[in-house]
Amino acid sequence: MVKLFATLLASAALLQGALGHMAVISPPPRSGIVANQLLKPCGGGNTLTTNVTTYDVDSKSVFVLRPGHGAGNLIFNYFTDSTITNDTKSFPLADVPVPKPGTYNTTLDFAKAGLKNGQSIVVQAIFNGTDDGKTEEYYVCFDVKLASLSTGSSSATTSGTSAAPTSTTASNSGSSKSKPESESKSKSDSESESGSDTSKSAASSIQAALGAILGLAIAAAMV
């Protein structure tokens, strides 16, 4: 199952790269893999979707994109509106040089940009690329919710069609046991001992009966 999921994920990335010039590795975009990335401002996905990724506002957040060909730069902006048009005001986050095609991990600092815990924003990525003397811009957007996850490192969870929770539950596995478990074990041991005594008593009764029968048989033979 894990291998199948990995294969499907890789196939989706390849398909996205074939349909556009900027494959999205993570987080999941709002536009899906069939978007026309030449359409501004979000490659056709201009309204809120179920692919909402929650990032820790106090940690660095990583966005992984793969420009397909050409060279240029990756520009990251954000919007505070969930429905985006060409007239919606954007705010800058980062500008990353792309000297050649490949996978680029871009770290965004939402707190440094003045964003706060509880805000919902839309992150826009633009690949401004030049190939064979032709320059074009490709767009993709991400729905992001900022929270205080207190993890101390980059962390994200995604709700919707691509859920990827990162929370873990700690447990102690020492020698001490909880009271219910101890009581259950004590009860089990008591029942086991009771059963053993019953078995021993039944065996003794059977043995006595067999002895009596054997005695009567010997007496009859001697008559």
GROMACS elastic network, one bead per residue, 0.5 to 0.9 nm:
[ bonds ]
;  ai    aj funct       b0    kb
    1     4     6  0.50472   500
    1     5     6  0.61861   500
    1     6     6  0.86542   500
    2     5     6  0.51282   500
    2     6     6  0.62418   500
    2     7     6  0.86530   500
    3     6     6  0.51266   500
    3     7     6  0.61874   500
    3     8     6  0.86804   500
    4     7     6  0.50676   500
    4     8     6  0.62077   500
    4     9     6  0.86095   500
    5     8     6  0.51316   500
    5     9     6  0.61305   500
    5    10     6  0.86144   500
    6     9     6  0.50807   500
    6    10     6  0.61640   500
    6    11     6  0.85482   500
    7    10     6  0.51610   500
    7    11     6  0.60892   500
    7    12     6  0.85848   500
    8    12     6  0.60931   500
    8    13     6  0.86396   500
    9    12     6  0.51111   500
    9    13     6  0.63195   500
    9    14     6  0.87200   500
    9    25     6  0.87643   500
   10    13     6  0.51138   500
   10    14     6  0.62419   500
   10    15     6  0.85968   500
   10    25     6  0.88887   500
   11    14     6  0.50535   500
   11    15     6  0.60488   500
   11    16     6  0.84705   500
   12    15     6  0.50312   500
   12    16     6  0.60301   500
   12    17     6  0.85083   500
   12    33     6  0.70856   500
   13    16     6  0.50557   500
   13    17     6  0.61396   500
   13    18     6  0.86386   500
   13    23     6  0.59184   500
   13    24     6  0.66266   500
   13    25     6  0.66186   500
   13    33     6  0.78538   500
   14    18     6  0.62267   500
   14    19     6  0.87141   500
   14    23     6  0.73992   500
   15    18     6  0.50147   500
   15    19     6  0.62238   500
   15    20     6  0.85514   500
   15    23     6  0.84003   500
   15    33     6  0.72163   500
   15    34     6  0.84885   500
   16    19     6  0.50998   500
   16    20     6  0.59618   500
   16    21     6  0.81398   500
   16    22     6  0.75861   500
   16    23     6  0.54330   500
   16    24     6  0.74455   500
   16    32     6  0.85176   500
   16    34     6  0.68185   500
   16    35     6  0.83534   500
   17    20     6  0.52198   500
   17    21     6  0.57562   500
   17    22     6  0.59364   500
   17    24     6  0.81135   500
   17    33     6  0.85693   500
   17    66     6  0.80042   500
   17    67     6  0.80072   500
   17    68     6  0.62485   500
   18    21     6  0.72013   500
   18    22     6  0.89281   500
   18    23     6  0.83428   500
   18    68     6  0.83038   500
   19    22     6  0.88231   500
   19    23     6  0.88026   500
   19    33     6  0.76605   500
   19    34     6  0.67165   500
   19    35     6  0.77234   500
   19    36     6  0.75750   500
   19    37     6  0.85075   500
   20    23     6  0.70026   500
   20    33     6  0.85174   500
   20    34     6  0.82971   500
   20    35     6  0.76235   500
   20    36     6  0.67298   500
   20    37     6  0.59197   500
   20    38     6  0.81561   500
   20    68     6  0.78778   500
   20   138     6  0.78038   500
   21    37     6  0.75153   500
   21    66     6  0.82812   500
   21    67     6  0.57738   500
   21    69     6  0.68268   500
   21   127     6  0.82401   500
   21   129     6  0.89522   500
   21   138     6  0.68539   500
   22    37     6  0.78511   500
   22    65     6  0.66724   500
   22    66     6  0.54767   500
   22    68     6  0.55313   500
   22    69     6  0.84683   500
   22   126     6  0.88708   500
   22   127     6  0.70214   500
   22   138     6  0.69535   500
   22   139     6  0.81696   500
   22   140     6  0.83671   500
   23    33     6  0.84002   500
   23    64     6  0.89009   500
   23    65     6  0.58275   500
   23    67     6  0.62262   500
   23    68     6  0.69544   500
   23   103     6  0.88144   500
   24    27     6  0.74545   500
   24    28     6  0.72199   500
   24    29     6  0.73168   500
   24    33     6  0.83790   500
   24    63     6  0.86082   500
   24    64     6  0.65394   500
   24    66     6  0.63242   500
   24    67     6  0.86953   500
   24   140     6  0.84411   500
   25    28     6  0.73578   500
   25    63     6  0.79556   500
   25    64     6  0.53111   500
   25    65     6  0.56236   500
   25    66     6  0.72746   500
   25   103     6  0.85817   500
   26    29     6  0.77755   500
   26    62     6  0.82299   500
   26    63     6  0.58847   500
   26    64     6  0.52159   500
   26    65     6  0.71426   500
   27    51     6  0.87091   500
   27    53     6  0.69778   500
   27    62     6  0.84632   500
   27    63     6  0.64058   500
   27    64     6  0.73131   500
   27   142     6  0.73917   500
   27   156     6  0.86913   500
   27   158     6  0.78782   500
   27   162     6  0.89994   500
   28    31     6  0.86768   500
   28    32     6  0.75844   500
   28    51     6  0.63253   500
   28    52     6  0.81576   500
   28    53     6  0.77987   500
   28   142     6  0.69570   500
   28   143     6  0.86523   500
   28   158     6  0.80760   500
   28   161     6  0.89028   500
   28   162     6  0.70088   500
   29    32     6  0.58905   500
   29    33     6  0.82569   500
   29    45     6  0.84927   500
   29    49     6  0.88776   500
   29    51     6  0.68118   500
   29    52     6  0.86203   500
   29   140     6  0.67978   500
   29   141     6  0.57351   500
   29   143     6  0.71971   500
   30    42     6  0.83708   500
   30    45     6  0.58151   500
   30    46     6  0.79937   500
   30    47     6  0.78352   500
   30    48     6  0.69905   500
   30    49     6  0.55926   500
   30    50     6  0.76898   500
   30    51     6  0.59592   500
   30    52     6  0.79855   500
   30   140     6  0.78100   500
   30   141     6  0.59327   500
   30   142     6  0.53028   500
   30   143     6  0.62920   500
   31    34     6  0.74163   500
   31    35     6  0.56935   500
   31    36     6  0.88067   500
   31    42     6  0.73872   500
   31    43     6  0.67565   500
   31    44     6  0.63657   500
   31    46     6  0.76648   500
   31    47     6  0.86804   500
   31    49     6  0.80593   500
   31   140     6  0.70372   500
   31   141     6  0.70393   500
   31   142     6  0.81588   500
   32    35     6  0.61257   500
   32    45     6  0.78217   500
   33    36     6  0.88807   500
   34    37     6  0.88677   500
   35    38     6  0.87245   500
   35    39     6  0.84953   500
   35    42     6  0.88371   500
   35    43     6  0.56599   500
   35    44     6  0.57708   500
   35    45     6  0.71372   500
   35   140     6  0.83329   500
   36    39     6  0.58824   500
   36    42     6  0.89664   500
   36    43     6  0.51866   500
   36    44     6  0.60008   500
   36    45     6  0.89077   500
   36   138     6  0.84289   500
   36   139     6  0.83171   500
   37    40     6  0.74796   500
   37    41     6  0.89186   500
   37    42     6  0.72758   500
   37    44     6  0.69816   500
   37   137     6  0.80420   500
   37   140     6  0.64033   500
   38    41     6  0.87082   500
   38    42     6  0.87019   500
   38    43     6  0.59617   500
   38    44     6  0.83632   500
   38   136     6  0.78130   500
   38   137     6  0.63235   500
   38   139     6  0.62260   500
   39    42     6  0.66781   500
   39    44     6  0.56919   500
   39    45     6  0.89833   500
   39   137     6  0.88334   500
   39   138     6  0.74350   500
   39   139     6  0.67717   500
   40    43     6  0.55673   500
   40    44     6  0.70349   500
   40    46     6  0.86377   500
   40    85     6  0.79974   500
   40    86     6  0.67184   500
   40   137     6  0.86345   500
   40   138     6  0.78415   500
   40   139     6  0.61173   500
   40   140     6  0.84350   500
   41    44     6  0.75408   500
   41    45     6  0.83750   500
   41    46     6  0.71847   500
   41    84     6  0.70487   500
   41    85     6  0.64662   500
   41    86     6  0.58360   500
   41    88     6  0.89165   500
   41   124     6  0.77031   500
   41   126     6  0.87610   500
   41   139     6  0.62624   500
   41   140     6  0.76142   500
   41   141     6  0.80177   500
   42    45     6  0.52794   500
   42    46     6  0.55326   500
   42    47     6  0.88965   500
   42    84     6  0.76559   500
   42    85     6  0.85622   500
   42   124     6  0.67558   500
   42   125     6  0.81892   500
   42   126     6  0.87576   500
   42   138     6  0.86851   500
   42   139     6  0.51617   500
   42   141     6  0.50417   500
   42   142     6  0.86183   500
   43    46     6  0.75676   500
   43   138     6  0.71269   500
   43   140     6  0.51178   500
   43   141     6  0.73895   500
   44    47     6  0.87802   500
   44   139     6  0.84713   500
   44   140     6  0.81643   500
   45    48     6  0.79770   500
   45    49     6  0.84042   500
   45    84     6  0.87229   500
   45   140     6  0.76462   500
   45   141     6  0.71508   500
   46    82     6  0.81431   500
   46    83     6  0.58631   500
   46    84     6  0.51673   500
   46    85     6  0.69269   500
   46   141     6  0.79767   500
   47    82     6  0.63541   500
   47    84     6  0.65394   500
   48    51     6  0.83548   500
   48    52     6  0.85218   500
   48    82     6  0.57098   500
   48    83     6  0.64129   500
   48    84     6  0.89477   500
   48   122     6  0.87112   500
   48   143     6  0.69333   500
   49    52     6  0.70527   500
   49   143     6  0.73299   500
   49   160     6  0.82746   500
   50   143     6  0.83927   500
   50   159     6  0.67136   500
   50   161     6  0.68711   500
   50   162     6  0.89986   500
   51   142     6  0.78181   500
   51   143     6  0.65557   500
   51   144     6  0.85968   500
   51   158     6  0.65828   500
   51   159     6  0.58598   500
   51   161     6  0.63138   500
   51   162     6  0.68143   500
   51   163     6  0.82701   500
   52   142     6  0.74906   500
   52   144     6  0.54935   500
   52   145     6  0.67732   500
   52   157     6  0.84163   500
   52   158     6  0.56870   500
   52   159     6  0.55217   500
   52   160     6  0.67810   500
   53   142     6  0.78870   500
   53   143     6  0.63280   500
   53   145     6  0.61155   500
   53   146     6  0.85296   500
   53   156     6  0.64940   500
   53   157     6  0.55357   500
   53   159     6  0.63605   500
   53   160     6  0.88678   500
   53   163     6  0.87582   500
   53   164     6  0.89940   500
   54    57     6  0.89515   500
   54   143     6  0.87275   500
   54   144     6  0.57618   500
   54   146     6  0.56783   500
   54   147     6  0.67100   500
   54   155     6  0.83015   500
   54   156     6  0.53390   500
   54   157     6  0.51236   500
   54   158     6  0.60925   500
   54   159     6  0.81000   500
   55    58     6  0.86997   500
   55    59     6  0.79644   500
   55    60     6  0.87544   500
   55    61     6  0.67684   500
   55   144     6  0.70502   500
   55   145     6  0.63373   500
   55   146     6  0.51625   500
   55   147     6  0.61937   500
   55   148     6  0.81738   500
   55   149     6  0.78705   500
   55   154     6  0.77749   500
   55   155     6  0.60559   500
   55   157     6  0.68868   500
   55   158     6  0.88822   500
   56    59     6  0.54391   500
   56    60     6  0.77674   500
   56    61     6  0.75582   500
   56   110     6  0.88148   500
   56   117     6  0.81338   500
   56   145     6  0.87320   500
   56   146     6  0.59323   500
   56   147     6  0.51641   500
   56   148     6  0.53176   500
   56   149     6  0.52510   500
   56   150     6  0.73057   500
   56   151     6  0.77670   500
   56   152     6  0.88043   500
   56   153     6  0.83043   500
   56   154     6  0.68906   500
   56   155     6  0.60630   500
   56   156     6  0.67649   500
   57    60     6  0.77407   500
   57    61     6  0.82445   500
   57   109     6  0.78789   500
   57   110     6  0.59231   500
   57   111     6  0.58149   500
   57   115     6  0.74777   500
   57   116     6  0.66431   500
   57   117     6  0.60305   500
   57   118     6  0.87763   500
   57   145     6  0.88627   500
   57   146     6  0.52947   500
   57   147     6  0.56065   500
   57   148     6  0.58725   500
   57   149     6  0.78286   500
   58   109     6  0.80913   500
   58   110     6  0.76061   500
   58   111     6  0.60699   500
   58   116     6  0.87957   500
   58   117     6  0.84393   500
   58   147     6  0.82920   500
   58   148     6  0.66459   500
   58   149     6  0.80733   500
   58   150     6  0.76224   500
   58   151     6  0.88602   500
   58   152     6  0.77837   500
   58   153     6  0.85106   500
   58   154     6  0.86770   500
   59   108     6  0.89692   500
   59   109     6  0.71240   500
   59   110     6  0.80689   500
   59   111     6  0.79796   500
   59   148     6  0.89599   500
   59   149     6  0.89052   500
   59   150     6  0.85526   500
   59   151     6  0.80461   500
   59   152     6  0.65251   500
   59   153     6  0.55960   500
   59   154     6  0.52290   500
   59   155     6  0.75082   500
   60   107     6  0.60614   500
   60   108     6  0.58180   500
   60   109     6  0.51656   500
   60   110     6  0.74793   500
   60   111     6  0.86769   500
   60   153     6  0.71219   500
   60   154     6  0.53498   500
   60   155     6  0.83297   500
   61   106     6  0.80940   500
   61   107     6  0.53973   500
   61   108     6  0.51254   500
   61   109     6  0.64524   500
   61   110     6  0.77590   500
   61   153     6  0.88474   500
   61   154     6  0.55675   500
   61   155     6  0.72043   500
   61   156     6  0.79204   500
   62   105     6  0.62135   500
   62   106     6  0.54497   500
   62   108     6  0.62090   500
   62   154     6  0.74421   500
   62   155     6  0.88994   500
   63   104     6  0.81243   500
   63   105     6  0.57322   500
   63   106     6  0.51917   500
   63   107     6  0.64707   500
   63   108     6  0.75901   500
   64   103     6  0.68657   500
   64   104     6  0.56893   500
   64   106     6  0.62876   500
   64   107     6  0.88653   500
   65    74     6  0.89879   500
   65   102     6  0.83486   500
   65   103     6  0.57788   500
   65   104     6  0.54819   500
   65   105     6  0.67119   500
   65   106     6  0.80340   500
   65   125     6  0.89243   500
   66   101     6  0.70777   500
   66   102     6  0.53602   500
   66   104     6  0.60460   500
   66   105     6  0.88082   500
   67    70     6  0.77902   500
   67    71     6  0.84143   500
   67    74     6  0.87445   500
   67    98     6  0.81879   500
   67   100     6  0.83101   500
   67   101     6  0.54002   500
   67   102     6  0.60635   500
   67   103     6  0.70021   500
   67   104     6  0.81191   500
   67   127     6  0.70862   500
   67   129     6  0.83634   500
   68   101     6  0.55917   500
   68   102     6  0.70356   500
   69   100     6  0.71296   500
   69   102     6  0.80963   500
   69   129     6  0.78971   500
   69   130     6  0.83866   500
   69   131     6  0.68998   500
   70    98     6  0.85595   500
   70    99     6  0.81101   500
   70   100     6  0.61790   500
   70   101     6  0.61547   500
   70   129     6  0.57373   500
   70   130     6  0.52270   500
   70   132     6  0.77073   500
   70   135     6  0.88962   500
   71    97     6  0.83033   500
   71    98     6  0.54948   500
   71    99     6  0.50429   500
   71   101     6  0.66557   500
   71   128     6  0.80580   500
   71   129     6  0.51691   500
   71   130     6  0.54487   500
   71   131     6  0.67373   500
   72    96     6  0.87617   500
   72    97     6  0.61986   500
   72    98     6  0.50190   500
   72    99     6  0.62734   500
   72   100     6  0.78181   500
   72   127     6  0.72614   500
   72   128     6  0.54955   500
   72   130     6  0.60280   500
   72   131     6  0.89355   500
   72   135     6  0.87136   500
   73    95     6  0.67544   500
   73    96     6  0.54042   500
   73    99     6  0.77330   500
   73   126     6  0.80976   500
   73   127     6  0.59322   500
   73   128     6  0.53948   500
   73   129     6  0.65327   500
   74    94     6  0.80050   500
   74    95     6  0.57229   500
   74    97     6  0.63488   500
   74    98     6  0.66965   500
   74   106     6  0.89159   500
   74   125     6  0.66834   500
   74   126     6  0.55771   500
   74   128     6  0.63252   500
   74   129     6  0.84283   500
   75    92     6  0.80987   500
   75    93     6  0.78440   500
   75    94     6  0.59465   500
   75    96     6  0.63879   500
   75    97     6  0.87623   500
   75   124     6  0.79700   500
   75   125     6  0.56328   500
   75   127     6  0.64715   500
   75   128     6  0.75233   500
   76    91     6  0.87198   500
   76    92     6  0.63278   500
   76    93     6  0.52492   500
   76    94     6  0.50183   500
   76    95     6  0.62561   500
   76    96     6  0.83577   500
   76   108     6  0.85635   500
   76   123     6  0.69364   500
   76   124     6  0.55751   500
   76   126     6  0.64789   500
   77    90     6  0.60529   500
   77    91     6  0.52794   500
   77    93     6  0.50333   500
   77    94     6  0.70404   500
   77    95     6  0.89453   500
   77   122     6  0.83956   500
   77   123     6  0.58223   500
   77   124     6  0.50610   500
   77   125     6  0.66048   500
   77   126     6  0.84033   500
   78    89     6  0.87792   500
   78    90     6  0.55333   500
   78    91     6  0.52670   500
   78    92     6  0.65214   500
   78    93     6  0.69225   500
   78   121     6  0.65492   500
   78   122     6  0.53974   500
   78   124     6  0.56579   500
   78   125     6  0.86949   500
   78   141     6  0.89002   500
   79    82     6  0.74443   500
   79    84     6  0.77289   500
   79    88     6  0.74690   500
   79    89     6  0.66849   500
   79    90     6  0.50273   500
   79    91     6  0.65040   500
   79   121     6  0.56626   500
   79   122     6  0.50266   500
   79   123     6  0.64868   500
   79   124     6  0.76760   500
   80    89     6  0.83787   500
   80    90     6  0.79245   500
   80    91     6  0.87921   500
   80   119     6  0.82077   500
   80   120     6  0.68954   500
   80   122     6  0.64583   500
   81    84     6  0.65295   500
   81    88     6  0.77001   500
   81    89     6  0.86967   500
   81   120     6  0.83197   500
   81   121     6  0.67010   500
   81   122     6  0.71551   500
   82   120     6  0.79554   500
   82   121     6  0.67883   500
   82   122     6  0.64087   500
   82   143     6  0.78985   500
   83    88     6  0.85676   500
   83   122     6  0.88106   500
   84    87     6  0.79088   500
   84    88     6  0.58596   500
   84    89     6  0.88705   500
   84   122     6  0.85244   500
   85    88     6  0.52890   500
   85    89     6  0.88849   500
   86    89     6  0.83674   500
   90   124     6  0.86362   500
   91   113     6  0.87221   500
   92    95     6  0.83072   500
   92   113     6  0.81549   500
   93   108     6  0.68045   500
   93   109     6  0.76917   500
   93   110     6  0.78328   500
   93   113     6  0.67387   500
   93   123     6  0.87759   500
   94   106     6  0.83807   500
   94   107     6  0.85184   500
   94   108     6  0.70159   500
   94   109     6  0.89256   500
   96   104     6  0.89316   500
   96   106     6  0.75797   500
   98   101     6  0.71543   500
   98   102     6  0.83607   500
   98   104     6  0.80907   500
   98   127     6  0.86948   500
   98   129     6  0.82469   500
  101   104     6  0.89479   500
  108   112     6  0.88334   500
  108   113     6  0.89433   500
  109   112     6  0.53992   500
  109   113     6  0.65691   500
  110   113     6  0.50653   500
  110   114     6  0.66802   500
  110   115     6  0.55299   500
  110   116     6  0.78733   500
  110   146     6  0.84225   500
  111   114     6  0.51427   500
  111   115     6  0.51263   500
  111   116     6  0.65320   500
  111   117     6  0.88044   500
  112   115     6  0.73264   500
  115   119     6  0.71130   500
  115   146     6  0.81448   500
  116   119     6  0.59248   500
  116   146     6  0.69744   500
  116   147     6  0.78950   500
  116   148     6  0.88729   500
  117   120     6  0.89613   500
  117   145     6  0.84663   500
  117   146     6  0.52882   500
  117   148     6  0.58192   500
  118   145     6  0.68032   500
  118   146     6  0.53237   500
  118   147     6  0.53636   500
  118   148     6  0.80025   500
  119   144     6  0.84696   500
  119   145     6  0.59855   500
  119   146     6  0.54305   500
  119   147     6  0.76546   500
  120   143     6  0.75952   500
  120   144     6  0.58035   500
  120   146     6  0.62790   500
  121   142     6  0.84213   500
  121   143     6  0.62992   500
  121   144     6  0.53357   500
  121   145     6  0.63262   500
  121   146     6  0.80155   500
  122   141     6  0.64888   500
  122   142     6  0.55199   500
  122   144     6  0.58468   500
  122   145     6  0.85811   500
  123   140     6  0.84842   500
  123   141     6  0.54960   500
  123   142     6  0.50606   500
  123   143     6  0.65475   500
  123   144     6  0.69417   500
  124   139     6  0.71532   500
  124   140     6  0.59344   500
  124   142     6  0.65078   500
  125   138     6  0.81718   500
  125   139     6  0.58923   500
  125   140     6  0.54179   500
  125   141     6  0.61571   500
  125   142     6  0.83452   500
  126   137     6  0.63682   500
  126   138     6  0.54725   500
  126   140     6  0.66967   500
  126   141     6  0.88011   500
  127   136     6  0.81043   500
  127   137     6  0.55401   500
  127   138     6  0.50964   500
  127   139     6  0.66849   500
  127   140     6  0.88467   500
  128   135     6  0.71189   500
  128   136     6  0.60087   500
  128   138     6  0.66321   500
  128   139     6  0.89863   500
  129   134     6  0.81878   500
  129   135     6  0.55470   500
  129   136     6  0.56749   500
  129   137     6  0.63115   500
  129   138     6  0.80478   500
  130   133     6  0.61149   500
  130   134     6  0.52994   500
  130   136     6  0.64777   500
  130   137     6  0.88268   500
  131   134     6  0.53013   500
  131   135     6  0.64653   500
  131   136     6  0.84745   500
  132   135     6  0.84359   500
  144   158     6  0.89920   500
  146   149     6  0.89894   500
  147   150     6  0.88889   500
  148   151     6  0.84564   500
  149   152     6  0.83034   500
  149   155     6  0.79063   500
  149   156     6  0.89688   500
  150   153     6  0.82573   500
  151   154     6  0.75219   500
  151   155     6  0.71492   500
  152   155     6  0.85897   500
  155   166     6  0.70525   500
  156   164     6  0.79275   500
  156   165     6  0.73865   500
  156   166     6  0.66865   500
  157   163     6  0.70092   500
  157   164     6  0.53821   500
  157   166     6  0.59863   500
  157   167     6  0.83138   500
  158   161     6  0.84156   500
  158   162     6  0.63599   500
  158   164     6  0.52704   500
  158   165     6  0.65010   500
  159   162     6  0.65056   500
  159   164     6  0.73390   500
  159   165     6  0.81649   500
  160   163     6  0.58706   500
  165   168     6  0.87588   500
  173   176     6  0.81275   500
  173   177     6  0.87431   500
  174   177     6  0.78140   500
  177   180     6  0.83305   500
  177   181     6  0.63187   500
  177   182     6  0.62354   500
  178   181     6  0.53716   500
  178   182     6  0.62709   500
  178   183     6  0.87060   500
  179   182     6  0.50501   500
  179   183     6  0.60418   500
  179   184     6  0.84409   500
  180   183     6  0.51344   500
  180   184     6  0.60566   500
  180   185     6  0.86095   500
  181   184     6  0.50271   500
  181   185     6  0.61887   500
  181   186     6  0.86271   500
  182   185     6  0.50834   500
  182   186     6  0.61241   500
  182   187     6  0.85494   500
  183   186     6  0.50272   500
  183   187     6  0.60703   500
  183   188     6  0.84562   500
  184   187     6  0.51185   500
  184   188     6  0.60639   500
  184   189     6  0.85943   500
  185   189     6  0.61034   500
  185   190     6  0.85620   500
  186   189     6  0.51140   500
  186   190     6  0.61436   500
  186   191     6  0.85837   500
  187   190     6  0.50538   500
  187   191     6  0.61016   500
  187   192     6  0.84660   500
  188   191     6  0.51201   500
  188   192     6  0.60549   500
  188   193     6  0.86447   500
  189   193     6  0.61746   500
  189   194     6  0.85838   500
  190   193     6  0.51428   500
  190   194     6  0.61185   500
  190   195     6  0.85121   500
  191   194     6  0.50310   500
  191   195     6  0.60330   500
  191   196     6  0.85155   500
  192   195     6  0.51280   500
  192   196     6  0.61806   500
  192   197     6  0.87933   500
  193   196     6  0.50143   500
  193   197     6  0.63102   500
  193   198     6  0.87054   500
  194   197     6  0.52069   500
  194   198     6  0.62783   500
  194   199     6  0.86797   500
  195   198     6  0.51125   500
  195   199     6  0.62086   500
  195   200     6  0.86890   500
  196   199     6  0.51069   500
  196   200     6  0.62615   500
  196   201     6  0.87526   500
  197   200     6  0.50885   500
  197   201     6  0.62261   500
  197   202     6  0.86754   500
  198   201     6  0.51568   500
  198   202     6  0.62254   500
  198   203     6  0.86365   500
  199   202     6  0.52030   500
  199   203     6  0.62024   500
  199   204     6  0.87178   500
  200   203     6  0.51275   500
  200   204     6  0.62866   500
  200   205     6  0.87821   500
  201   204     6  0.51586   500
  201   205     6  0.63202   500
  201   206     6  0.87666   500
  202   205     6  0.51465   500
  202   206     6  0.62792   500
  202   207     6  0.86066   500
  203   206     6  0.51904   500
  203   207     6  0.61161   500
  203   208     6  0.86696   500
  204   207     6  0.50355   500
  204   208     6  0.61909   500
  204   209     6  0.86605   500
  205   208     6  0.51683   500
  205   209     6  0.62464   500
  205   210     6  0.86728   500
  206   209     6  0.51230   500
  206   210     6  0.61788   500
  206   211     6  0.86180   500
  207   210     6  0.51921   500
  207   211     6  0.62366   500
  207   212     6  0.87696   500
  208   211     6  0.50487   500
  208   212     6  0.62845   500
  208   213     6  0.87489   500
  209   212     6  0.51455   500
  209   213     6  0.62946   500
  209   214     6  0.86321   500
  210   213     6  0.51553   500
  210   214     6  0.61259   500
  210   215     6  0.86094   500
  211   214     6  0.51188   500
  211   215     6  0.61565   500
  211   216     6  0.87579   500
  212   215     6  0.50939   500
  212   216     6  0.63549   500
  212   217     6  0.87153   500
  213   216     6  0.52205   500
  213   217     6  0.62779   500
  213   218     6  0.87966   500
  214   217     6  0.51228   500
  214   218     6  0.63388   500
  214   219     6  0.87485   500
  215   218     6  0.52485   500
  215   219     6  0.62694   500
  215   220     6  0.87251   500
  216   219     6  0.50992   500
  216   220     6  0.61815   500
  216   221     6  0.86565   500
  217   220     6  0.52150   500
  217   221     6  0.63045   500
  217   222     6  0.88849   500
  218   221     6  0.51385   500
  218   222     6  0.64600   500
  219   222     6  0.52898   500
  219   223     6  0.67105   500
  220   223     6  0.54586   500
